[in-house]
């Protein structure tokens, strides 16, 4: 089974609901009350449960729920050679580190960030396709105090080269669908060209299916910015990715016209579930949102997902929302009489955008 084995495949953006008990144990670790080894065992249990939840909901392409990660930044910066973090204790696990770069990042350091091992563990848990996501270089750079580079863009490029090396290891471990998350980009719309340049450095030479997720932030289930996706165009048209994953459920479907007007020819990951609300969408509402998107994107290029990660939703709410999303996609498939397997012309080869 490949990520493209059904029309309107359902997937997640990345993160899954973080149970309250896991939040407490993460903080206990930073207060040195439990060991890293103990926390690692806890993560494995939580990831197994998250994958099983997605399978039981009927999700076609699952993730590890990003449950090892405290937030969207620290898990990566703490592992990048050359990034200095003076204080690694936290009063709450979700807080950001204060990271600093005082010298150019070493270009010859091939130390793994550990993402390939994370993927390999998840691969043992399921026979379904796996989406593996990581935060992109532009967003990572926003949380770094940089005194090393005269041009801040050079830090973004250096981080991109480091992520490219890690993506190569992920591909070697068997990853076939990698997603770059840029949750900070909406706050710096004037930097879209730089962010896309960095995305292309990350994807360069890695023959997998690539997705790019751009949202308006999801910090404590609140958006960090507001606006419209027009800032992405035309810059994003140069992105060497196979899928653009955007939020529409919370914001509304107004920006769908941008996809057609700008002739976006690769896949669209359509956000149909509002992750900032505990209200569970009905399958009919999900189906209505998909029908609207089909006015702008053919079914062979449309994937169905929540707006963003599910980390801030209660576990039961997350499960119910995913089930509604799967049911809504099934309604539309039935209405259109879509076959279970797409024709070759509707399939996107790994690593090549149409």
N, C-alpha and C positions, 0 to 999 in steps of 0.2 A: 504493500500500500504506500503510495506517495502522497505528498501534500495536495496533489491535484487530482486525486482519484475520484472525486465527486464534484458535481456542480454545487456552487454556493457552500463550500466547505466551512465548517465552524471551527474557530480556534479562540485562543485567549491572547491578550497582549503580552502578558508575562507573569506578573505577580499574582499570587492567590491570597485569599483571606488568611490573616495572621491571627491565630487563636489567642485569646487573652493569656492563657497559660504560657504560650511560647513567648509572648512579649515580656512577661515577668521573668522568665528564665534567661532571655537574652540580656536583660538589665542585670540580673544576678551575676552573669558572667563578667560584665564590665565592673561590677563592684567586688570581683574576685571571690565570690561565694561558691562558684562551680568552675570546674576546669574546662579548658578548650576541648579536651577529649570527650568529656561528658556532654558538652553542648553539641559536639559533632554527632554523637549518637542520637541525641534528641532531634537534630535536623533530619537525619535519615528517616526517623519515624514520621515526622511531619511531612516530608516530601512524599513518602509512600502514600500517606493519606490524601494529599493534594492531588496526586496523579490518579488515584482511584476515584476520587470525587469527580474529576473531569471525565474519566471513562464512563462512570455510571450516569453522568448527565448526557452522554452521547457526543462529547466533543471529538471532532475528527483529528485535530492536531493539538497535542497537549504540551504543557510546559512543566518545569520543576517547581513552579510557583514562586521562584526566587526567594525561597524561605531561608536560605543561608545568609541573605543580604540584609543588613540593617536598614539601609535606605538605597536610593538610586545612585549614590556617589561613592561612599566610603569603601565598599567592598572592592572596588577597582583601584582607587587612588592608593589605598593602603598596601597594595601589591605591586605598584609600578616602581621599579628602581629609579631612584633620583627624586622621588616625592618624599618630602620630610614631614612627619607628623610628630610633633614634640610630645603631645599629651594624648594618650590613647584611652584613658579612662573616660567614662561617660556617666552622667547622672541618669540618663535615659538612653536606651539603645538606639532610638531613632534620631538622636541629635547628630549633627554633622561634625566631623573632625575639622580642625583648623589645619589645613594642608599648605605647604610652602614648597616652592621650587627656587633654589638659590643658585643652581648651576644647570646648564643644559642637560637634558635627560640623556643618559648613555645610550648611544645608538647600537652598540655591539653587545649589549646584555640581552641574552635570549631566555632569561629565567621565565618560566611559565607563571602566569597569574593564577593558575589553578582552575580555569574555566573548563578546560578539556576534561579534567577529572570529574567536575560537577556534571558535565554532560554524560560521561561514561556511566556514572552511577544511575542517572535517570534512564539511560538506555536499557539497563537491566530490569527496569520496573514495568515496561510496557512494550507492546509490539506496534503501537500507533506512531505515526510521525511525531517528531518533537520539534517545537519551535524553541530555540535558545536565544535569549536576548541579552544585550549588554548596553550600558550607557555609552553614548557616543562621545567623541573627543571634544566637541564644542561645549557640551553641557558639563563634562568633567572639568574643563578649564575654568568654568565660572566659579568653581569652589576652590580655586588655588590662588594663593598670593604669589605672584610671579615677579621675582627680581632677577631672573636669569636672562630673559630674552628682551632685547630692545623693542622688538615688534611682538605684541601679544599673540598675533596670529601664528608665530613660529612655535609657541607652546602647543597650540591646537594641532598643528601639523605633526609635532613630535609625538603627542599622545596618539594621534591617528596611526603613525607608523608602529607604535607599540601595540596597538589593538590589531593591526594587520598581522603582526607576528602571532598574536594569540589566536586570531581567526584561522590562521594556517594550522595551528595545533588542534583547534576544534574540528576542522575539516578532516584532519588526519585521524581523529578519534571517531569519525563517522557522522558528524553533524552535517545535515543537508539543508537546513533552513535556519539561517541566522538573521537576527533582527537588531538593528541599531536604534536605540532610543535617544531622542533629542528633546527631553522635556523642558529645557531652558530656552530653546530657540525662539519660542513665541515671545519671550521677553526681550529679545534682541533682534527684531525683524530685519534691521539694516545689515545684519551679519549673515544673512541667508547664503550668500555666495560663498563665504568662507566655510560655513558649516557643510555645504554640499561638496566643496573642494576636499574637505577632510573626510567626508563619507566615502568619496572615491578613492582616497588613499587607503582607507580601511578595507574596502572591498577588492582592491587591486590584486588580481592574480589568484583569487580564492574561488574555485569553481563550485559554489553552492548557490542555492536560491537565497537572495538577499531581500530583506524588508527594511523599510525606514519608518519609524513611528514618530510622529510629531503631534504633541498635544498642548494643552494650556496649563499643564501642571496638575499634580494630584497630591498635594501636601496636606495631610490630615483631612482628606476628602474635600478639599477646597481648591478651586482653580487659583493659580498664581497670577494669571494674566487673562485678559479677554481680548476678543478681536475676531478677525476673519483670516482664512487661509490664503488670501490673495498675496500675502507677503512671501509665500513660498514660490510663487511663479514670477518670472520664468526660470528662476535659478534651479528649482528642483527637477526641471526637465533634463538637466545635464547629469543627474544622479544615476550612477550605474547600479541600480537596484531593480528588483523584479516586482516590488509591491510597495505601495505607499499606504500606511496605516494611520487613519485619522479619526478623530472623535466627532460624532454627529448627534448622538442621542441627547446629550445635555444641551448642546448649542443649537440644535435644530438642523434641518437639511438644506438651509439656504446656500451653503457653499458648494453643494454638489455641482452646480453649474460650472465651477472652475475646472472640474475634471474634464468636462467635454470641451469647454471653450479653449482650454490650453492644450487639447489633444494629448492628454495623458494616456499612453497606449499600454502601459503595464497594468498589473493587478491593483485593485483598490481594496484595502482592508476597511470595511465599513463598520464604524462604531454604532451599534444599535442598542446597547445597554448602558444606562447612566450609572457609572460607578460611584458617583457622589451623592446618590439618593438611595435610601433603604427601601423605597417603593419598588416592588417587583413588577416588571413589565409583563403584560399579557402576551401570549404567542401571537395574537392578532395584531397587537401594536408593533411587535418586531416584524411581522410579515408586511405590514403597511410601510415600514421604513425601508425594507428591502425592495418592495415594489417601486417606491419612489426612486431609489438609487438605480434601478434597472432602466429608468428613462434616460440615464446618462452613461451607464456602463453595461456592456453585454454580460450575460450570466457567466460566460466562460472566463471573465476577468474580475469576478467579484468574490471576495471572501468575507465572512461574517464574524465579527468579534465585538467584545465590549469596547467602550470608549478608551479605557486605559486599564491599568492593573486593578485587581480586585482586593488589594491588601487591606483597605480600610472598611470593607464590608464584613458584617458578622458571618460566620461560616454558613449558617442556614440560609441567610439571604443570598450569599454568593451561589450556593448550590441551586436555589430556586431560580435565580436569574439565568444561570447557565442552561437549566432545563427549558426555560421559556425561550431562550435564544435558539436552542436546537429545534424546538417545536415550531417556532416561527419560520425558520429556514426550510423545514420539511413542508410546511404549508405551501410556500412559494414554489418549491421544487415540484410538488404535486400539481399545482395550478398550471405550471408551464409544461408539464409532462417531460421534465428533464430526465435524460438517461442517467444511470448510476455512474457511468464512465464517460468522460468527455471525449470528443473527437480529438484527433491529434492536433488539429489546427487551433484548438482552444487551450492546449497545454503549453505552459511556459517551461522551457528547459532550465535546469539548474544553472544559475550563473549567467543567464542571458536574458535581458529584457527585450520585449517585443518593440 
